[in-house]
Structures are given as structure tokens and as C-alpha cells.
Amino acid sequence: MEATAFAYLAAGIGAAMTVIGAGLGIGKLAAAAMEASGRQPEVAGQVRTSMLIAAALIEGATFFALVICILLAIK
């Protein structure tokens, strides 16, 4: 195989691992937030706000990793 083929393969595997990790992280985050809201409904608004901030941080890190994978693929 050529070097570019390995670069495309590595970028694809890296992007897949990034998206899977982000999906699992956000899934655990949402499950914990739903459980907290169910246990104490009076703080559901605060829990939702914290969940959205954490999900945005996870998405930001995911997009950064995907951009790095794309840059590695086209270099």
C-alpha cells in the first residue's frame, strides 16, 4: 500500500473511534441527567443546564478530533 492509503485508513479509523467515544460519552451523560431529574425533580432545570454545557464540551472535542483526522487524510 502507498502512504496515502495508510493516511486515509488511519483518518477513517480515528474518525470512527472519535464519533463512537463521543456517542458513548453523551449517552452516559444523558442517562445520568435523566436519573438525577427523576430522583429530584425540583433541580431538573439546573441538571439540564449542566448537561447541555457538558454535551457542548464533548461535541467541541469531537469536532476538533475530526478536523485533525481530516487534516491527516488530506496531507
mmJSON file of the N, C-alpha and C atoms, coordinates in Angstrom:
{"data_MODEL":{"atom_site":{
"group_PDB":["ATOM","ATOM","ATOM","ATOM","ATOM","ATOM","ATOM","ATOM","ATOM","ATOM","ATOM","ATOM","ATOM","ATOM","ATOM","ATOM","ATOM","ATOM","ATOM","ATOM","ATOM","ATOM","ATOM","ATOM","ATOM","ATOM","ATOM","ATOM","ATOM","ATOM","ATOM","ATOM","ATOM","ATOM","ATOM","ATOM","ATOM","ATOM","ATOM","ATOM","ATOM","ATOM","ATOM","ATOM","ATOM","ATOM","ATOM","ATOM","ATOM","ATOM","ATOM","ATOM","ATOM","ATOM","ATOM","ATOM","ATOM","ATOM","ATOM","ATOM","ATOM","ATOM","ATOM","ATOM","ATOM","ATOM","ATOM","ATOM","ATOM","ATOM","ATOM","ATOM","ATOM","ATOM","ATOM","ATOM","ATOM","ATOM","ATOM","ATOM","ATOM","ATOM","ATOM","ATOM","ATOM","ATOM","ATOM","ATOM","ATOM","ATOM","ATOM","ATOM","ATOM","ATOM","ATOM","ATOM","ATOM","ATOM","ATOM","ATOM","ATOM","ATOM","ATOM","ATOM","ATOM","ATOM","ATOM","ATOM","ATOM","ATOM","ATOM","ATOM","ATOM","ATOM","ATOM","ATOM","ATOM","ATOM","ATOM","ATOM","ATOM","ATOM","ATOM","ATOM","ATOM","ATOM","ATOM","ATOM","ATOM","ATOM","ATOM","ATOM","ATOM","ATOM","ATOM","ATOM","ATOM","ATOM","ATOM","ATOM","ATOM","ATOM","ATOM","ATOM","ATOM","ATOM","ATOM","ATOM","ATOM","ATOM","ATOM","ATOM","ATOM","ATOM","ATOM","ATOM","ATOM","ATOM","ATOM","ATOM","ATOM","ATOM","ATOM","ATOM","ATOM","ATOM","ATOM","ATOM","ATOM","ATOM","ATOM","ATOM","ATOM","ATOM","ATOM","ATOM","ATOM","ATOM","ATOM","ATOM","ATOM","ATOM","ATOM","ATOM","ATOM","ATOM","ATOM","ATOM","ATOM","ATOM","ATOM","ATOM","ATOM","ATOM","ATOM","ATOM","ATOM","ATOM","ATOM","ATOM","ATOM","ATOM","ATOM","ATOM","ATOM","ATOM","ATOM","ATOM","ATOM","ATOM","ATOM","ATOM","ATOM","ATOM","ATOM","ATOM","ATOM","ATOM","ATOM","ATOM","ATOM","ATOM","ATOM","ATOM","ATOM"],
"id":[1,2,3,4,5,6,7,8,9,10,11,12,13,14,15,16,17,18,19,20,21,22,23,24,25,26,27,28,29,30,31,32,33,34,35,36,37,38,39,40,41,42,43,44,45,46,47,48,49,50,51,52,53,54,55,56,57,58,59,60,61,62,63,64,65,66,67,68,69,70,71,72,73,74,75,76,77,78,79,80,81,82,83,84,85,86,87,88,89,90,91,92,93,94,95,96,97,98,99,100,101,102,103,104,105,106,107,108,109,110,111,112,113,114,115,116,117,118,119,120,121,122,123,124,125,126,127,128,129,130,131,132,133,134,135,136,137,138,139,140,141,142,143,144,145,146,147,148,149,150,151,152,153,154,155,156,157,158,159,160,161,162,163,164,165,166,167,168,169,170,171,172,173,174,175,176,177,178,179,180,181,182,183,184,185,186,187,188,189,190,191,192,193,194,195,196,197,198,199,200,201,202,203,204,205,206,207,208,209,210,211,212,213,214,215,216,217,218,219,220,221,222,223,224,225],
"type_symbol":["N","C","C","N","C","C","N","C","C","N","C","C","N","C","C","N","C","C","N","C","C","N","C","C","N","C","C","N","C","C","N","C","C","N","C","C","N","C","C","N","C","C","N","C","C","N","C","C","N","C","C","N","C","C","N","C","C","N","C","C","N","C","C","N","C","C","N","C","C","N","C","C","N","C","C","N","C","C","N","C","C","N","C","C","N","C","C","N","C","C","N","C","C","N","C","C","N","C","C","N","C","C","N","C","C","N","C","C","N","C","C","N","C","C","N","C","C","N","C","C","N","C","C","N","C","C","N","C","C","N","C","C","N","C","C","N","C","C","N","C","C","N","C","C","N","C","C","N","C","C","N","C","C","N","C","C","N","C","C","N","C","C","N","C","C","N","C","C","N","C","C","N","C","C","N","C","C","N","C","C","N","C","C","N","C","C","N","C","C","N","C","C","N","C","C","N","C","C","N","C","C","N","C","C","N","C","C","N","C","C","N","C","C","N","C","C","N","C","C","N","C","C","N","C","C"],
"label_atom_id":["N","CA","C","N","CA","C","N","CA","C","N","CA","C","N","CA","C","N","CA","C","N","CA","C","N","CA","C","N","CA","C","N","CA","C","N","CA","C","N","CA","C","N","CA","C","N","CA","C","N","CA","C","N","CA","C","N","CA","C","N","CA","C","N","CA","C","N","CA","C","N","CA","C","N","CA","C","N","CA","C","N","CA","C","N","CA","C","N","CA","C","N","CA","C","N","CA","C","N","CA","C","N","CA","C","N","CA","C","N","CA","C","N","CA","C","N","CA","C","N","CA","C","N","CA","C","N","CA","C","N","CA","C","N","CA","C","N","CA","C","N","CA","C","N","CA","C","N","CA","C","N","CA","C","N","CA","C","N","CA","C","N","CA","C","N","CA","C","N","CA","C","N","CA","C","N","CA","C","N","CA","C","N","CA","C","N","CA","C","N","CA","C","N","CA","C","N","CA","C","N","CA","C","N","CA","C","N","CA","C","N","CA","C","N","CA","C","N","CA","C","N","CA","C","N","CA","C","N","CA","C","N","CA","C","N","CA","C","N","CA","C","N","CA","C","N","CA","C","N","CA","C","N","CA","C","N","CA","C","N","CA","C"],
"label_alt_id":[null,null,null,null,null,null,null,null,null,null,null,null,null,null,null,null,null,null,null,null,null,null,null,null,null,null,null,null,null,null,null,null,null,null,null,null,null,null,null,null,null,null,null,null,null,null,null,null,null,null,null,null,null,null,null,null,null,null,null,null,null,null,null,null,null,null,null,null,null,null,null,null,null,null,null,null,null,null,null,null,null,null,null,null,null,null,null,null,null,null,null,null,null,null,null,null,null,null,null,null,null,null,null,null,null,null,null,null,null,null,null,null,null,null,null,null,null,null,null,null,null,null,null,null,null,null,null,null,null,null,null,null,null,null,null,null,null,null,null,null,null,null,null,null,null,null,null,null,null,null,null,null,null,null,null,null,null,null,null,null,null,null,null,null,null,null,null,null,null,null,null,null,null,null,null,null,null,null,null,null,null,null,null,null,null,null,null,null,null,null,null,null,null,null,null,null,null,null,null,null,null,null,null,null,null,null,null,null,null,null,null,null,null,null,null,null,null,null,null,null,null,null,null,null,null],
"label_comp_id":["MET","MET","MET","GLU","GLU","GLU","ALA","ALA","ALA","THR","THR","THR","ALA","ALA","ALA","PHE","PHE","PHE","ALA","ALA","ALA","TYR","TYR","TYR","LEU","LEU","LEU","ALA","ALA","ALA","ALA","ALA","ALA","GLY","GLY","GLY","ILE","ILE","ILE","GLY","GLY","GLY","ALA","ALA","ALA","ALA","ALA","ALA","MET","MET","MET","THR","THR","THR","VAL","VAL","VAL","ILE","ILE","ILE","GLY","GLY","GLY","ALA","ALA","ALA","GLY","GLY","GLY","LEU","LEU","LEU","GLY","GLY","GLY","ILE","ILE","ILE","GLY","GLY","GLY","LYS","LYS","LYS","LEU","LEU","LEU","ALA","ALA","ALA","ALA","ALA","ALA","ALA","ALA","ALA","ALA","ALA","ALA","MET","MET","MET","GLU","GLU","GLU","ALA","ALA","ALA","SER","SER","SER","GLY","GLY","GLY","ARG","ARG","ARG","GLN","GLN","GLN","PRO","PRO","PRO","GLU","GLU","GLU","VAL","VAL","VAL","ALA","ALA","ALA","GLY","GLY","GLY","GLN","GLN","GLN","VAL","VAL","VAL","ARG","ARG","ARG","THR","THR","THR","SER","SER","SER","MET","MET","MET","LEU","LEU","LEU","ILE","ILE","ILE","ALA","ALA","ALA","ALA","ALA","ALA","ALA","ALA","ALA","LEU","LEU","LEU","ILE","ILE","ILE","GLU","GLU","GLU","GLY","GLY","GLY","ALA","ALA","ALA","THR","THR","THR","PHE","PHE","PHE","PHE","PHE","PHE","ALA","ALA","ALA","LEU","LEU","LEU","VAL","VAL","VAL","ILE","ILE","ILE","CYS","CYS","CYS","ILE","ILE","ILE","LEU","LEU","LEU","LEU","LEU","LEU","ALA","ALA","ALA","ILE","ILE","ILE","LYS","LYS","LYS"],
"label_asym_id":["A","A","A","A","A","A","A","A","A","A","A","A","A","A","A","A","A","A","A","A","A","A","A","A","A","A","A","A","A","A","A","A","A","A","A","A","A","A","A","A","A","A","A","A","A","A","A","A","A","A","A","A","A","A","A","A","A","A","A","A","A","A","A","A","A","A","A","A","A","A","A","A","A","A","A","A","A","A","A","A","A","A","A","A","A","A","A","A","A","A","A","A","A","A","A","A","A","A","A","A","A","A","A","A","A","A","A","A","A","A","A","A","A","A","A","A","A","A","A","A","A","A","A","A","A","A","A","A","A","A","A","A","A","A","A","A","A","A","A","A","A","A","A","A","A","A","A","A","A","A","A","A","A","A","A","A","A","A","A","A","A","A","A","A","A","A","A","A","A","A","A","A","A","A","A","A","A","A","A","A","A","A","A","A","A","A","A","A","A","A","A","A","A","A","A","A","A","A","A","A","A","A","A","A","A","A","A","A","A","A","A","A","A","A","A","A","A","A","A","A","A","A","A","A","A"],
"label_entity_id":["1","1","1","1","1","1","1","1","1","1","1","1","1","1","1","1","1","1","1","1","1","1","1","1","1","1","1","1","1","1","1","1","1","1","1","1","1","1","1","1","1","1","1","1","1","1","1","1","1","1","1","1","1","1","1","1","1","1","1","1","1","1","1","1","1","1","1","1","1","1","1","1","1","1","1","1","1","1","1","1","1","1","1","1","1","1","1","1","1","1","1","1","1","1","1","1","1","1","1","1","1","1","1","1","1","1","1","1","1","1","1","1","1","1","1","1","1","1","1","1","1","1","1","1","1","1","1","1","1","1","1","1","1","1","1","1","1","1","1","1","1","1","1","1","1","1","1","1","1","1","1","1","1","1","1","1","1","1","1","1","1","1","1","1","1","1","1","1","1","1","1","1","1","1","1","1","1","1","1","1","1","1","1","1","1","1","1","1","1","1","1","1","1","1","1","1","1","1","1","1","1","1","1","1","1","1","1","1","1","1","1","1","1","1","1","1","1","1","1","1","1","1","1","1","1"],
"label_seq_id":[1,1,1,2,2,2,3,3,3,4,4,4,5,5,5,6,6,6,7,7,7,8,8,8,9,9,9,10,10,10,11,11,11,12,12,12,13,13,13,14,14,14,15,15,15,16,16,16,17,17,17,18,18,18,19,19,19,20,20,20,21,21,21,22,22,22,23,23,23,24,24,24,25,25,25,26,26,26,27,27,27,28,28,28,29,29,29,30,30,30,31,31,31,32,32,32,33,33,33,34,34,34,35,35,35,36,36,36,37,37,37,38,38,38,39,39,39,40,40,40,41,41,41,42,42,42,43,43,43,44,44,44,45,45,45,46,46,46,47,47,47,48,48,48,49,49,49,50,50,50,51,51,51,52,52,52,53,53,53,54,54,54,55,55,55,56,56,56,57,57,57,58,58,58,59,59,59,60,60,60,61,61,61,62,62,62,63,63,63,64,64,64,65,65,65,66,66,66,67,67,67,68,68,68,69,69,69,70,70,70,71,71,71,72,72,72,73,73,73,74,74,74,75,75,75],
"pdbx_PDB_ins_code":[null,null,null,null,null,null,null,null,null,null,null,null,null,null,null,null,null,null,null,null,null,null,null,null,null,null,null,null,null,null,null,null,null,null,null,null,null,null,null,null,null,null,null,null,null,null,null,null,null,null,null,null,null,null,null,null,null,null,null,null,null,null,null,null,null,null,null,null,null,null,null,null,null,null,null,null,null,null,null,null,null,null,null,null,null,null,null,null,null,null,null,null,null,null,null,null,null,null,null,null,null,null,null,null,null,null,null,null,null,null,null,null,null,null,null,null,null,null,null,null,null,null,null,null,null,null,null,null,null,null,null,null,null,null,null,null,null,null,null,null,null,null,null,null,null,null,null,null,null,null,null,null,null,null,null,null,null,null,null,null,null,null,null,null,null,null,null,null,null,null,null,null,null,null,null,null,null,null,null,null,null,null,null,null,null,null,null,null,null,null,null,null,null,null,null,null,null,null,null,null,null,null,null,null,null,null,null,null,null,null,null,null,null,null,null,null,null,null,null,null,null,null,null,null,null],
"Cartn_x":[0.83,0.0,0.872,0.297,1.0,0.776,1.562,1.452,0.112,-0.419,-1.701,-2.833,-2.736,-3.767,-3.762,-2.578,-2.491,-3.028,-2.787,-3.293,-4.817,-5.415,-6.874,-7.431,-6.768,-7.21,-7.123,-6.014,-5.832,-6.839,-7.096,-8.067,-9.471,-9.81,-11.129,-11.305,-10.289,-10.361,-10.402,-9.594,-9.596,-10.929,-11.531,-12.835,-13.906,-13.864,-14.845,-14.711,-13.49,-13.279,-13.723,-13.494,-13.897,-15.412,-16.123,-17.583,-18.185,-17.627,-18.124,-17.904,-16.728,-16.454,-17.357,-17.602,-18.494,-19.924,-20.367,-21.715,-21.889,-20.905,-20.977,-20.946,-20.089,-19.992,-21.27,-21.861,-23.101,-24.247,-24.229,-25.256,-25.201,-23.999,-23.854,-24.257,-23.898,-24.249,-25.756,-26.443,-27.898,-28.572,-28.057,-28.637,-28.502,-27.342,-27.14,-28.032,-28.199,-29.06,-30.518,-30.969,-32.354,-32.582,-31.598,-31.723,-31.755,-30.91,-30.896,-32.202,-32.743,-34.022,-35.159,-35.083,-36.12,-36.063,-34.868,-34.723,-35.095,-34.735,-35.029,-35.588,-36.883,-37.478,-37.325,-37.131,-37.043,-35.75,-34.724,-33.476,-33.286,-34.36,-34.265,-33.712,-34.071,-33.576,-32.076,-31.56,-30.122,-29.357,-29.933,-29.291,-29.262,-30.36,-30.427,-29.383,-29.227,-28.241,-26.825,-26.529,-25.202,-24.973,-26.014,-25.896,-25.609,-26.293,-26.08,-24.674,-24.163,-22.806,-21.794,-21.962,-21.043,-21.144,-22.346,-22.516,-21.858,-21.948,-21.298,-19.776,-19.227,-17.786,-17.353,-18.148,-17.838,-17.899,-18.916,-19.04,-17.881,-17.449,-16.319,-15.044,-14.793,-13.615,-13.741,-14.949,-15.182,-14.912,-15.418,-15.184,-13.698,-12.996,-11.561,-10.839,-11.19,-10.558,-10.885,-12.113,-12.48,-11.726,-11.524,-10.754,-9.312,-8.744,-7.379,-7.322,-8.32,-8.359,-8.449,-9.252,-9.391,-8.09,-7.456,-6.182,-5.113,-5.112,-4.152,-4.426,-5.699,-6.068,-5.679,-5.81,-5.544,-4.1,-3.312,-1.918,-1.07],
"Cartn_y":[-1.193,0.0,1.253,2.27,3.553,4.298,5.326,6.111,6.826,7.27,7.972,7.033,5.769,4.806,4.593,4.531,4.394,5.633,6.801,8.039,8.058,7.639,7.583,6.56,5.411,4.373,4.853,5.471,5.975,7.072,7.948,9.021,8.453,7.447,6.832,6.125,5.389,4.698,5.71,6.747,7.784,8.501,8.815,9.484,8.568,7.284,6.342,6.203,6.102,5.983,7.245,8.389,9.658,9.748,9.405,9.501,8.474,7.27,6.255,6.712,7.237,7.717,8.864,9.791,10.911,10.431,9.483,8.951,8.26,7.471,6.796,7.806,8.813,9.826,10.62,11.046,11.815,10.919,9.648,8.723,8.541,8.375,8.248,9.538,10.654,11.954,12.134,11.802,11.945,10.98,9.759,8.795,9.284,9.823,10.333,11.547,12.399,13.578,13.173,12.183,11.72,11.071,10.326,9.704,10.755,11.773,12.847,13.622,13.865,14.584,13.752,12.444,11.576,11.496,11.559,11.48,12.792,13.905,15.213,16.135,16.081,16.884,18.4,18.834,20.279,20.887,20.091,20.62,20.216,19.829,19.36,20.443,21.682,22.778,22.961,22.896,23.041,21.858,20.662,19.471,19.554,20.02,20.14,21.129,22.239,23.241,22.671,21.983,21.371,20.308,19.55,18.516,19.132,20.2,20.839,21.424,21.993,22.535,21.417,20.328,19.192,18.568,18.447,17.88,18.778,20.084,21.004,20.862,20.663,20.46,19.155,18.11,16.835,16.988,17.665,17.877,18.716,19.707,20.528,19.706,18.853,17.99,17.001,16.529,15.607,16.287,17.488,18.208,18.487,18.835,19.067,17.806,16.665,15.402,15.047,15.311,15.029,15.931,17.173,18.076,17.592,17.13,16.594,15.382,14.503,13.314,13.718,14.719,15.172,15.797,16.579,17.181,16.124,15.073,13.991,13.268,13.158,12.436,13.224,14.545,15.318,15.78,15.543,15.995,15.075],
"Cartn_z":[0.0,0.0,0.0,-0.541,-0.561,0.748,0.952,2.183,2.268,1.126,1.166,1.552,1.144,1.527,3.033,3.623,5.075,5.789,5.201,5.798,5.789,4.672,4.61,5.594,5.694,6.618,8.062,8.419,9.78,10.101,9.14,9.366,9.54,8.763,8.898,10.222,10.637,11.929,13.07,12.98,14.016,14.118,12.972,12.982,13.569,13.214,13.748,15.262,15.746,17.193,17.923,17.309,17.905,18.039,16.979,16.999,17.962,17.995,18.931,20.372,20.668,22.02,22.426,21.52,21.826,22.048,21.224,21.396,22.733,23.119,24.416,25.568,25.44,26.496,26.666,25.569,25.655,26.129,25.739,26.214,27.72,28.264,29.725,30.422,29.821,30.388,30.452,29.373,29.344,30.316,30.421,31.36,32.797,33.131,34.482,34.761,33.765,33.947,34.118,33.345,33.495,34.855,35.325,36.635,37.736,37.617,38.611,38.598,37.414,37.318,37.895,37.72,38.277,39.787,40.337,41.794,42.475,41.855,42.436,41.351,41.114,40.033,40.223,41.45,41.686,41.142,40.885,40.341,38.878,38.226,36.836,35.91,36.134,35.288,35.405,36.624,36.83,36.238,36.39,35.837,34.315,33.715,32.257,31.748,32.448,32.046,32.113,33.198,33.343,32.275,31.954,30.942,29.573,29.237,27.94,27.818,28.896,28.866,28.671,29.408,29.271,27.877,27.339,25.995,24.949,25.125,24.186,24.241,25.434,25.555,24.893,25.054,24.404,22.89,22.392,20.947,20.411,21.167,20.739,20.604,21.574,21.499,20.339,20.084,18.973,17.639,17.459,16.206,16.01,17.089,16.996,16.524,17.105,16.706,15.258,14.83,13.446,12.467,12.827,11.976,11.869,12.968,12.933,12.013,12.099,11.213,9.754,9.455,8.067,7.577,8.434,8.052,7.803,8.589,8.362,7.055,6.697,5.473,4.225,4.252,3.044,2.934,3.941,3.909,3.069],
"occupancy":[1.0,1.0,1.0,1.0,1.0,1.0,1.0,1.0,1.0,1.0,1.0,1.0,1.0,1.0,1.0,1.0,1.0,1.0,1.0,1.0,1.0,1.0,1.0,1.0,1.0,1.0,1.0,1.0,1.0,1.0,1.0,1.0,1.0,1.0,1.0,1.0,1.0,1.0,1.0,1.0,1.0,1.0,1.0,1.0,1.0,1.0,1.0,1.0,1.0,1.0,1.0,1.0,1.0,1.0,1.0,1.0,1.0,1.0,1.0,1.0,1.0,1.0,1.0,1.0,1.0,1.0,1.0,1.0,1.0,1.0,1.0,1.0,1.0,1.0,1.0,1.0,1.0,1.0,1.0,1.0,1.0,1.0,1.0,1.0,1.0,1.0,1.0,1.0,1.0,1.0,1.0,1.0,1.0,1.0,1.0,1.0,1.0,1.0,1.0,1.0,1.0,1.0,1.0,1.0,1.0,1.0,1.0,1.0,1.0,1.0,1.0,1.0,1.0,1.0,1.0,1.0,1.0,1.0,1.0,1.0,1.0,1.0,1.0,1.0,1.0,1.0,1.0,1.0,1.0,1.0,1.0,1.0,1.0,1.0,1.0,1.0,1.0,1.0,1.0,1.0,1.0,1.0,1.0,1.0,1.0,1.0,1.0,1.0,1.0,1.0,1.0,1.0,1.0,1.0,1.0,1.0,1.0,1.0,1.0,1.0,1.0,1.0,1.0,1.0,1.0,1.0,1.0,1.0,1.0,1.0,1.0,1.0,1.0,1.0,1.0,1.0,1.0,1.0,1.0,1.0,1.0,1.0,1.0,1.0,1.0,1.0,1.0,1.0,1.0,1.0,1.0,1.0,1.0,1.0,1.0,1.0,1.0,1.0,1.0,1.0,1.0,1.0,1.0,1.0,1.0,1.0,1.0,1.0,1.0,1.0,1.0,1.0,1.0,1.0,1.0,1.0,1.0,1.0,1.0,1.0,1.0,1.0,1.0,1.0,1.0],
"B_iso_or_equiv":[0.0,0.0,0.0,0.0,0.0,0.0,0.0,0.0,0.0,0.0,0.0,0.0,0.0,0.0,0.0,0.0,0.0,0.0,0.0,0.0,0.0,0.0,0.0,0.0,0.0,0.0,0.0,0.0,0.0,0.0,0.0,0.0,0.0,0.0,0.0,0.0,0.0,0.0,0.0,0.0,0.0,0.0,0.0,0.0,0.0,0.0,0.0,0.0,0.0,0.0,0.0,0.0,0.0,0.0,0.0,0.0,0.0,0.0,0.0,0.0,0.0,0.0,0.0,0.0,0.0,0.0,0.0,0.0,0.0,0.0,0.0,0.0,0.0,0.0,0.0,0.0,0.0,0.0,0.0,0.0,0.0,0.0,0.0,0.0,0.0,0.0,0.0,0.0,0.0,0.0,0.0,0.0,0.0,0.0,0.0,0.0,0.0,0.0,0.0,0.0,0.0,0.0,0.0,0.0,0.0,0.0,0.0,0.0,0.0,0.0,0.0,0.0,0.0,0.0,0.0,0.0,0.0,0.0,0.0,0.0,0.0,0.0,0.0,0.0,0.0,0.0,0.0,0.0,0.0,0.0,0.0,0.0,0.0,0.0,0.0,0.0,0.0,0.0,0.0,0.0,0.0,0.0,0.0,0.0,0.0,0.0,0.0,0.0,0.0,0.0,0.0,0.0,0.0,0.0,0.0,0.0,0.0,0.0,0.0,0.0,0.0,0.0,0.0,0.0,0.0,0.0,0.0,0.0,0.0,0.0,0.0,0.0,0.0,0.0,0.0,0.0,0.0,0.0,0.0,0.0,0.0,0.0,0.0,0.0,0.0,0.0,0.0,0.0,0.0,0.0,0.0,0.0,0.0,0.0,0.0,0.0,0.0,0.0,0.0,0.0,0.0,0.0,0.0,0.0,0.0,0.0,0.0,0.0,0.0,0.0,0.0,0.0,0.0,0.0,0.0,0.0,0.0,0.0,0.0,0.0,0.0,0.0,0.0,0.0,0.0],
"pdbx_formal_charge":[null,null,null,null,null,null,null,null,null,null,null,null,null,null,null,null,null,null,null,null,null,null,null,null,null,null,null,null,null,null,null,null,null,null,null,null,null,null,null,null,null,null,null,null,null,null,null,null,null,null,null,null,null,null,null,null,null,null,null,null,null,null,null,null,null,null,null,null,null,null,null,null,null,null,null,null,null,null,null,null,null,null,null,null,null,null,null,null,null,null,null,null,null,null,null,null,null,null,null,null,null,null,null,null,null,null,null,null,null,null,null,null,null,null,null,null,null,null,null,null,null,null,null,null,null,null,null,null,null,null,null,null,null,null,null,null,null,null,null,null,null,null,null,null,null,null,null,null,null,null,null,null,null,null,null,null,null,null,null,null,null,null,null,null,null,null,null,null,null,null,null,null,null,null,null,null,null,null,null,null,null,null,null,null,null,null,null,null,null,null,null,null,null,null,null,null,null,null,null,null,null,null,null,null,null,null,null,null,null,null,null,null,null,null,null,null,null,null,null,null,null,null,null,null,null],
"auth_seq_id":[1,1,1,2,2,2,3,3,3,4,4,4,5,5,5,6,6,6,7,7,7,8,8,8,9,9,9,10,10,10,11,11,11,12,12,12,13,13,13,14,14,14,15,15,15,16,16,16,17,17,17,18,18,18,19,19,19,20,20,20,21,21,21,22,22,22,23,23,23,24,24,24,25,25,25,26,26,26,27,27,27,28,28,28,29,29,29,30,30,30,31,31,31,32,32,32,33,33,33,34,34,34,35,35,35,36,36,36,37,37,37,38,38,38,39,39,39,40,40,40,41,41,41,42,42,42,43,43,43,44,44,44,45,45,45,46,46,46,47,47,47,48,48,48,49,49,49,50,50,50,51,51,51,52,52,52,53,53,53,54,54,54,55,55,55,56,56,56,57,57,57,58,58,58,59,59,59,60,60,60,61,61,61,62,62,62,63,63,63,64,64,64,65,65,65,66,66,66,67,67,67,68,68,68,69,69,69,70,70,70,71,71,71,72,72,72,73,73,73,74,74,74,75,75,75],
"auth_comp_id":["MET","MET","MET","GLU","GLU","GLU","ALA","ALA","ALA","THR","THR","THR","ALA","ALA","ALA","PHE","PHE","PHE","ALA","ALA","ALA","TYR","TYR","TYR","LEU","LEU","LEU","ALA","ALA","ALA","ALA","ALA","ALA","GLY","GLY","GLY","ILE","ILE","ILE","GLY","GLY","GLY","ALA","ALA","ALA","ALA","ALA","ALA","MET","MET","MET","THR","THR","THR","VAL","VAL","VAL","ILE","ILE","ILE","GLY","GLY","GLY","ALA","ALA","ALA","GLY","GLY","GLY","LEU","LEU","LEU","GLY","GLY","GLY","ILE","ILE","ILE","GLY","GLY","GLY","LYS","LYS","LYS","LEU","LEU","LEU","ALA","ALA","ALA","ALA","ALA","ALA","ALA","ALA","ALA","ALA","ALA","ALA","MET","MET","MET","GLU","GLU","GLU","ALA","ALA","ALA","SER","SER","SER","GLY","GLY","GLY","ARG","ARG","ARG","GLN","GLN","GLN","PRO","PRO","PRO","GLU","GLU","GLU","VAL","VAL","VAL","ALA","ALA","ALA","GLY","GLY","GLY","GLN","GLN","GLN","VAL","VAL","VAL","ARG","ARG","ARG","THR","THR","THR","SER","SER","SER","MET","MET","MET","LEU","LEU","LEU","ILE","ILE","ILE","ALA","ALA","ALA","ALA","ALA","ALA","ALA","ALA","ALA","LEU","LEU","LEU","ILE","ILE","ILE","GLU","GLU","GLU","GLY","GLY","GLY","ALA","ALA","ALA","THR","THR","THR","PHE","PHE","PHE","PHE","PHE","PHE","ALA","ALA","ALA","LEU","LEU","LEU","VAL","VAL","VAL","ILE","ILE","ILE","CYS","CYS","CYS","ILE","ILE","ILE","LEU","LEU","LEU","LEU","LEU","LEU","ALA","ALA","ALA","ILE","ILE","ILE","LYS","LYS","LYS"],
"auth_asym_id":["A","A","A","A","A","A","A","A","A","A","A","A","A","A","A","A","A","A","A","A","A","A","A","A","A","A","A","A","A","A","A","A","A","A","A","A","A","A","A","A","A","A","A","A","A","A","A","A","A","A","A","A","A","A","A","A","A","A","A","A","A","A","A","A","A","A","A","A","A","A","A","A","A","A","A","A","A","A","A","A","A","A","A","A","A","A","A","A","A","A","A","A","A","A","A","A","A","A","A","A","A","A","A","A","A","A","A","A","A","A","A","A","A","A","A","A","A","A","A","A","A","A","A","A","A","A","A","A","A","A","A","A","A","A","A","A","A","A","A","A","A","A","A","A","A","A","A","A","A","A","A","A","A","A","A","A","A","A","A","A","A","A","A","A","A","A","A","A","A","A","A","A","A","A","A","A","A","A","A","A","A","A","A","A","A","A","A","A","A","A","A","A","A","A","A","A","A","A","A","A","A","A","A","A","A","A","A","A","A","A","A","A","A","A","A","A","A","A","A","A","A","A","A","A","A"],
"auth_atom_id":["N","CA","C","N","CA","C","N","CA","C","N","CA","C","N","CA","C","N","CA","C","N","CA","C","N","CA","C","N","CA","C","N","CA","C","N","CA","C","N","CA","C","N","CA","C","N","CA","C","N","CA","C","N","CA","C","N","CA","C","N","CA","C","N","CA","C","N","CA","C","N","CA","C","N","CA","C","N","CA","C","N","CA","C","N","CA","C","N","CA","C","N","CA","C","N","CA","C","N","CA","C","N","CA","C","N","CA","C","N","CA","C","N","CA","C","N","CA","C","N","CA","C","N","CA","C","N","CA","C","N","CA","C","N","CA","C","N","CA","C","N","CA","C","N","CA","C","N","CA","C","N","CA","C","N","CA","C","N","CA","C","N","CA","C","N","CA","C","N","CA","C","N","CA","C","N","CA","C","N","CA","C","N","CA","C","N","CA","C","N","CA","C","N","CA","C","N","CA","C","N","CA","C","N","CA","C","N","CA","C","N","CA","C","N","CA","C","N","CA","C","N","CA","C","N","CA","C","N","CA","C","N","CA","C","N","CA","C","N","CA","C","N","CA","C","N","CA","C","N","CA","C","N","CA","C","N","CA","C","N","CA","C"],
"pdbx_PDB_model_num":[1,1,1,1,1,1,1,1,1,1,1,1,1,1,1,1,1,1,1,1,1,1,1,1,1,1,1,1,1,1,1,1,1,1,1,1,1,1,1,1,1,1,1,1,1,1,1,1,1,1,1,1,1,1,1,1,1,1,1,1,1,1,1,1,1,1,1,1,1,1,1,1,1,1,1,1,1,1,1,1,1,1,1,1,1,1,1,1,1,1,1,1,1,1,1,1,1,1,1,1,1,1,1,1,1,1,1,1,1,1,1,1,1,1,1,1,1,1,1,1,1,1,1,1,1,1,1,1,1,1,1,1,1,1,1,1,1,1,1,1,1,1,1,1,1,1,1,1,1,1,1,1,1,1,1,1,1,1,1,1,1,1,1,1,1,1,1,1,1,1,1,1,1,1,1,1,1,1,1,1,1,1,1,1,1,1,1,1,1,1,1,1,1,1,1,1,1,1,1,1,1,1,1,1,1,1,1,1,1,1,1,1,1,1,1,1,1,1,1,1,1,1,1,1,1]
}}}
